[in-house]
Amino acid sequence: MRHAYLQTKRAPGCLADYPHLVVPFVAEVSAVIRNKRLHVQALQVTLACESVKEPAYARAGGSSYLAVRSAMETAQDRYLGAYCERHSSSDDSSSSDLNRLSSEMKRHQMAFY
């Protein structure tokens, strides 16, 4: 976008009355577009790797792999749900429950990894 702006020297209409903001605006929009493109590419690479790894792990580990993965994901979901609930309220009474869920989650993660 910055390149297009430098070629045309046309500012976005909303900045017509603020010429001193044109270059910073164009620079910010350019950075967002660049970062989004890089992030999407990185996400696509990650998804492609996962689409290869997961079936290979499932074939190698069979039903035990799927059971361990499912238990780990369930434990993570329980812990994160309790964590978010606790931090969205001022109730400290669930601290021991949160510690128990954290330990359970870590145990399942260790079994998975």
Backbone as a chain_set.jsonl record, in Angstrom:
{"seq": "MRHAYLQTKRAPGCLADYPHLVVPFVAEVSAVIRNKRLHVQALQVTLACESVKEPAYARAGGSSYLAVRSAMETAQDRYLGAYCERHSSSDDSSSSDLNRLSSEMKRHQMAFY", "coords": {"N": [[0.829, -1.183, 0.0], [1.958, 1.216, 0.766], [3.757, 1.542, -1.293], [1.984, 1.834, -3.439], [0.777, 4.209, -2.665], [2.949, 5.972, -2.769], [3.407, 5.98, -5.495], [1.037, 7.05, -6.592], [0.442, 9.241, -5.023], [-1.922, 9.809, -3.739], [-3.976, 10.433, -1.099], [-5.884, 8.585, 1.359], [-9.364, 9.302, 1.381], [-10.5, 9.903, 3.901], [-8.473, 11.11, 5.235], [-8.011, 13.56, 4.135], [-8.188, 16.084, 5.309], [-6.146, 15.918, 7.097], [-3.229, 15.932, 6.4], [-0.744, 15.424, 7.565], [-1.002, 12.988, 8.78], [-1.094, 11.067, 6.857], [1.205, 9.585, 5.866], [2.067, 8.122, 8.247], [-0.31, 6.634, 8.617], [-0.523, 5.135, 6.23], [1.838, 3.668, 6.491], [1.255, 2.129, 8.788], [-0.983, 0.61, 7.932], [0.23, -0.777, 5.871], [2.073, -2.304, 7.333], [0.332, -3.924, 8.827], [-0.917, -5.387, 6.787], [1.318, -6.716, 5.718], [2.179, -8.205, 7.972], [-0.107, -9.781, 8.363], [-0.153, -11.33, 6.05], [2.237, -12.756, 6.387], [1.64, -14.087, 8.772], [-0.545, -15.661, 8.045], [0.672, -17.327, 6.16], [2.498, -18.678, 7.812], [0.696, -19.98, 9.477], [-0.56, -21.633, 7.617], [1.575, -23.317, 6.948], [2.005, -24.559, 9.423], [-0.456, -25.901, 9.734], [-0.293, -27.629, 7.546], [1.885, -29.216, 8.303], [0.811, -30.399, 10.625], [-1.247, -31.851, 9.456], [0.134, -33.889, 8.315], [1.655, -35.012, 10.39], [-0.195, -35.842, 12.434], [-1.833, -38.037, 11.337], [0.26, -39.885, 10.962], [1.24, -40.273, 13.573], [-1.091, -41.306, 14.723], [-1.373, -43.705, 13.281], [0.963, -45.023, 14.074], [0.693, -45.136, 16.882], [-1.847, -46.052, 17.255], [-4.996, -46.898, 18.753], [-4.366, -46.277, 21.384], [-2.865, -43.94, 21.233], [-4.799, -42.129, 20.326], [-6.541, -42.189, 22.521], [-4.917, -41.171, 24.602], [-4.359, -38.628, 23.593], [-6.947, -37.537, 23.473], [-7.622, -37.559, 26.214], [-5.716, -35.753, 27.178], [-6.463, -33.371, 25.837], [-9.032, -33.003, 26.886], [-8.424, -32.633, 29.613], [-6.918, -30.267, 29.414], [-8.901, -28.519, 28.45], [-10.697, -28.521, 30.633], [-9.072, -27.416, 32.678], [-8.383, -24.858, 31.566], [-10.928, -23.755, 31.278], [-11.754, -23.595, 33.986], [-9.745, -21.912, 34.924], [-10.202, -19.525, 33.465], [-12.771, -18.961, 34.405], [-12.284, -18.56, 37.121], [-10.61, -16.311, 37.05], [-12.267, -14.443, 35.976], [-13.98, -13.848, 37.93], [-14.048, -12.802, 41.387], [-13.666, -14.822, 43.138], [-11.872, -16.772, 45.301], [-12.116, -19.285, 46.246], [-11.917, -21.512, 44.681], [-9.315, -22.278, 44.368], [-7.904, -24.631, 45.183], [-9.181, -26.516, 43.615], [-8.46, -25.588, 41.098], [-5.701, -25.99, 41.213], [-5.662, -28.796, 41.363], [-6.785, -29.438, 38.856], [-4.838, -28.338, 37.226], [-2.616, -29.963, 37.829], [-3.615, -32.401, 36.905], [-3.879, -31.818, 34.183], [-1.171, -31.372, 33.477], [-0.116, -33.896, 33.984], [-1.398, -35.452, 32.026], [-0.411, -34.148, 29.768], [2.301, -34.755, 29.947], [2.172, -37.501, 29.551], [1.307, -37.543, 26.951], [3.269, -36.158, 25.467]], "CA": [[0.0, 0.0, 0.0], [2.841, 2.369, 0.811], [4.283, 1.67, -2.651], [0.899, 2.383, -4.255], [0.605, 5.604, -2.276], [4.076, 6.754, -3.272], [3.26, 6.114, -6.939], [-0.12, 7.879, -6.96], [0.405, 10.416, -4.138], [-3.313, 10.065, -3.367], [-4.255, 10.061, 0.278], [-7.252, 8.123, 1.59], [-10.281, 10.43, 1.534], [-10.752, 10.239, 5.304], [-7.336, 11.871, 5.757], [-7.821, 14.75, 3.305], [-7.991, 17.245, 6.177], [-5.044, 15.629, 8.01], [-2.131, 15.444, 5.559], [0.384, 14.979, 8.39], [-1.264, 11.62, 9.218], [-1.155, 10.16, 5.708], [2.341, 8.652, 5.828], [1.969, 7.135, 9.334], [-1.453, 5.76, 8.36], [-0.151, 4.203, 5.173], [2.856, 2.769, 7.048], [0.581, 1.18, 9.683], [-1.791, -0.312, 7.135], [1.186, -1.647, 5.178], [2.611, -3.253, 8.317], [-0.723, -4.887, 9.147], [-1.067, -6.281, 5.631], [2.517, -7.552, 5.659], [2.125, -9.158, 9.091], [-1.203, -10.727, 8.136], [0.28, -12.27, 5.02], [3.228, -13.651, 6.981], [0.979, -14.92, 9.773], [-1.359, -16.653, 7.343], [1.587, -18.309, 5.587], [3.001, -19.505, 8.909], [-0.415, -20.828, 9.899], [-0.741, -22.658, 6.584], [2.669, -24.282, 7.101], [1.719, -25.32, 10.635], [-1.568, -26.81, 9.45], [0.19, -28.667, 6.638], [2.693, -30.138, 9.12], [-0.096, -31.157, 11.482], [-2.016, -32.8, 8.651], [1.013, -35.025, 8.037], [2.074, -35.632, 11.644], [-1.272, -36.491, 13.182], [-2.128, -39.39, 10.841], [1.41, -40.769, 11.197], [1.222, -40.619, 14.996], [-2.26, -42.154, 14.967], [-1.07, -45.049, 12.761], [2.024, -45.638, 14.886], [0.235, -45.379, 18.242], [-3.149, -46.712, 17.248], [-6.064, -46.393, 19.613], [-3.819, -45.714, 22.626], [-2.498, -42.546, 20.93], [-6.029, -41.336, 20.292], [-7.065, -42.091, 23.885], [-4.051, -40.256, 25.366], [-4.571, -37.277, 23.061], [-8.272, -37.104, 23.903], [-7.556, -37.278, 27.655], [-4.942, -34.527, 27.352], [-7.273, -32.242, 25.394], [-10.11, -32.829, 27.856], [-7.821, -32.047, 30.818], [-6.583, -28.872, 29.101], [-10.156, -27.766, 28.377], [-11.208, -28.35, 32.008], [-8.216, -26.47, 33.401], [-8.517, -23.511, 31.011], [-12.258, -23.276, 31.636], [-11.729, -23.219, 35.411], [-8.836, -20.768, 35.052], [-10.914, -18.343, 32.97], [-13.883, -18.691, 35.312], [-11.734, -18.024, 38.37], [-10.063, -14.978, 36.845], [-13.328, -13.507, 35.612], [-14.671, -13.515, 39.178], [-13.097, -12.557, 42.481], [-13.796, -15.952, 44.049], [-10.622, -17.507, 45.497], [-12.401, -20.568, 46.88], [-11.652, -22.608, 43.753], [-7.872, -22.403, 44.186], [-7.485, -26.031, 45.283], [-9.708, -27.188, 42.425], [-7.622, -25.156, 39.982], [-4.417, -26.701, 41.36], [-5.9, -30.192, 40.999], [-6.956, -29.497, 37.409], [-3.522, -28.062, 36.636], [-1.815, -31.186, 37.976], [-4.178, -33.41, 36.005], [-3.524, -31.421, 32.834], [0.264, -31.618, 33.292], [0.094, -35.351, 33.934], [-1.822, -35.91, 30.699], [0.515, -33.603, 28.775], [3.529, -35.548, 30.025], [1.89, -38.806, 28.927], [1.161, -37.336, 25.509], [4.531, -35.753, 24.852]], "C": [[0.868, 1.24, 0.0], [3.402, 2.623, -0.58], [3.231, 2.301, -3.566], [0.684, 3.852, -3.934], [1.718, 6.456, -2.853], [3.982, 6.946, -4.782], [2.15, 7.102, -7.31], [-0.176, 9.189, -6.192], [-1.025, 10.809, -3.774], [-3.535, 9.554, -1.952], [-5.659, 9.485, 0.378], [-8.145, 9.326, 1.887], [-10.505, 10.855, 2.979], [-9.619, 11.066, 5.904], [-7.075, 13.15, 4.966], [-7.539, 15.991, 4.154], [-6.813, 17.077, 7.134], [-3.829, 15.111, 7.232], [-0.935, 14.931, 6.362], [0.211, 13.54, 8.892], [-1.219, 10.595, 8.081], [-0.026, 9.137, 5.745], [2.303, 7.679, 7.001], [0.812, 6.156, 9.13], [-1.102, 4.698, 7.326], [0.889, 3.209, 5.681], [2.212, 1.722, 7.954], [-0.231, 0.153, 8.912], [-0.871, -1.283, 6.389], [1.747, -2.71, 6.114], [1.58, -4.321, 8.662], [-0.893, -5.884, 8.006], [0.112, -7.231, 5.544], [2.494, -8.607, 6.756], [1.035, -10.195, 8.889], [-0.8, -11.756, 7.097], [1.287, -13.252, 5.589], [2.586, -14.6, 7.97], [0.165, -16.019, 9.101], [-0.47, -17.73, 6.74], [2.129, -19.235, 6.672], [1.921, -20.456, 9.401], [-0.65, -21.952, 8.893], [0.342, -23.73, 6.685], [2.422, -25.16, 8.323], [0.608, -26.331, 10.398], [-1.14, -27.94, 8.518], [1.031, -29.694, 7.401], [1.804, -31.003, 9.997], [-0.872, -32.207, 10.682], [-1.188, -34.015, 8.251], [1.347, -35.766, 9.332], [0.977, -36.424, 12.327], [-1.62, -37.878, 12.647], [-0.977, -40.369, 11.08], [1.45, -41.207, 12.659], [0.066, -41.571, 15.304], [-2.016, -43.577, 14.465], [-0.051, -45.752, 13.639], [1.517, -46.014, 16.276], [-1.106, -46.071, 18.335], [-4.143, -46.074, 18.199], [-5.527, -45.801, 20.912], [-3.391, -44.254, 22.415], [-3.74, -41.665, 20.973], [-6.616, -41.152, 21.686], [-6.253, -41.105, 24.721], [-4.267, -38.825, 24.904], [-5.912, -36.722, 23.53], [-8.273, -36.741, 25.388], [-6.808, -35.984, 27.915], [-5.782, -33.309, 26.967], [-8.416, -31.955, 26.355], [-9.584, -32.164, 29.128], [-7.458, -30.586, 30.589], [-7.838, -28.007, 29.07], [-10.728, -27.503, 29.77], [-10.4, -27.3, 32.765], [-8.424, -25.049, 32.881], [-9.887, -22.92, 31.305], [-12.317, -22.809, 33.078], [-10.864, -21.984, 35.63], [-9.547, -19.484, 34.619], [-12.057, -17.957, 33.902], [-13.381, -18.045, 36.605], [-11.259, -16.593, 38.19], [-11.101, -13.973, 36.362], [-14.171, -13.135, 36.827], [-13.624, -13.311, 40.26], [-13.127, -13.679, 43.51], [-12.486, -16.728, 44.129], [-10.859, -18.901, 46.067], [-12.059, -21.75, 45.983], [-10.155, -22.838, 43.529], [-7.4, -23.85, 44.235], [-7.983, -26.83, 44.078], [-8.867, -26.84, 41.204], [-6.266, -25.851, 40.035], [-4.563, -28.172, 40.964], [-6.025, -30.346, 39.488], [-5.638, -29.226, 36.677], [-2.633, -29.299, 36.69], [-2.293, -32.275, 37.026], [-3.792, -33.099, 34.553], [-2.048, -31.727, 32.548], [0.573, -33.104, 33.192], [-0.274, -35.901, 32.555], [-0.894, -35.379, 29.604], [1.826, -34.398, 28.765], [3.33, -36.917, 29.367], [1.819, -38.677, 27.415], [2.495, -37.044, 24.854], [5.632, -36.702, 25.253]], "O": [[0.56, 2.214, -0.686], [3.514, 3.772, -1.008], [3.539, 3.185, -4.365], [0.436, 4.655, -4.833], [1.465, 7.544, -3.37], [4.431, 7.968, -5.3], [2.309, 7.897, -8.236], [-0.782, 10.153, -6.662], [-1.314, 11.981, -3.532], [-3.305, 8.381, -1.657], [-6.533, 9.84, -0.412], [-7.724, 10.262, 2.567], [-10.681, 12.042, 3.254], [-9.786, 11.66, 6.969], [-6.017, 13.761, 5.118], [-6.745, 16.847, 3.764], [-6.507, 17.99, 7.901], [-3.446, 13.954, 7.4], [-0.189, 14.082, 5.875], [1.168, 12.937, 9.377], [-1.296, 9.391, 8.325], [-0.282, 7.936, 5.661], [2.492, 6.483, 6.778], [0.944, 4.972, 9.44], [-1.355, 3.51, 7.527], [0.83, 2.029, 5.337], [2.582, 0.549, 7.897], [-0.171, -1.04, 9.207], [-1.168, -2.474, 6.292], [1.881, -3.874, 5.736], [1.921, -5.498, 8.777], [-1.0, -7.088, 8.239], [-0.073, -8.428, 5.321], [2.762, -9.78, 6.494], [1.23, -11.368, 9.21], [-1.085, -12.942, 7.26], [1.211, -14.448, 5.311], [2.933, -15.78, 8.017], [0.183, -17.17, 9.537], [-0.806, -18.913, 6.794], [2.209, -20.446, 6.469], [2.205, -21.614, 9.708], [-0.909, -23.092, 9.279], [0.059, -24.918, 6.525], [2.609, -26.375, 8.262], [0.716, -27.485, 10.811], [-1.576, -29.079, 8.681], [0.906, -30.897, 7.173], [2.019, -32.211, 10.102], [-1.122, -33.31, 11.168], [-1.742, -35.054, 7.89], [1.327, -36.997, 9.371], [1.198, -37.558, 12.751], [-1.698, -38.822, 13.433], [-1.208, -41.543, 11.367], [1.67, -42.383, 12.949], [0.231, -42.53, 16.058], [-2.395, -44.544, 15.124], [-0.184, -46.943, 13.918], [1.859, -47.076, 16.798], [-1.459, -46.617, 19.38], [-4.129, -44.863, 18.419], [-6.159, -44.916, 21.49], [-3.538, -43.429, 23.316], [-3.735, -40.594, 21.579], [-7.132, -40.081, 22.004], [-6.818, -40.3, 25.461], [-4.349, -37.91, 25.723], [-5.999, -35.563, 23.938], [-8.859, -35.732, 25.779], [-7.209, -35.198, 28.773], [-5.806, -32.321, 27.7], [-8.736, -30.794, 26.611], [-10.21, -31.248, 29.661], [-7.665, -29.752, 31.471], [-7.844, -26.895, 29.597], [-11.188, -26.398, 30.058], [-10.959, -26.412, 33.407], [-8.621, -24.128, 33.673], [-10.005, -21.72, 31.554], [-12.867, -21.746, 33.367], [-11.208, -21.112, 36.428], [-9.498, -18.476, 35.324], [-12.286, -16.776, 34.16], [-13.985, -17.1, 37.113], [-11.471, -15.751, 39.062], [-10.833, -12.772, 36.344], [-14.984, -12.212, 36.763], [-12.448, -13.616, 40.062], [-12.662, -13.5, 44.636], [-12.037, -17.284, 43.127], [-9.902, -19.625, 46.343], [-11.923, -22.873, 46.467], [-9.777, -23.53, 42.584], [-6.58, -24.257, 43.412], [-7.285, -27.714, 43.583], [-8.593, -27.703, 40.37], [-5.74, -26.257, 38.998], [-3.686, -28.729, 40.304], [-5.45, -31.263, 38.901], [-5.364, -29.82, 35.635], [-1.975, -29.639, 35.707], [-1.489, -32.982, 36.418], [-3.425, -33.995, 33.793], [-1.719, -32.277, 31.498], [1.426, -33.518, 32.406], [0.454, -36.716, 31.99], [-0.622, -36.077, 28.627], [2.386, -34.675, 27.705], [4.232, -37.424, 28.699], [2.219, -39.583, 26.685], [2.822, -37.612, 23.812], [6.778, -36.531, 24.836]]}, "num_chains": 1, "name": "protein.A"}
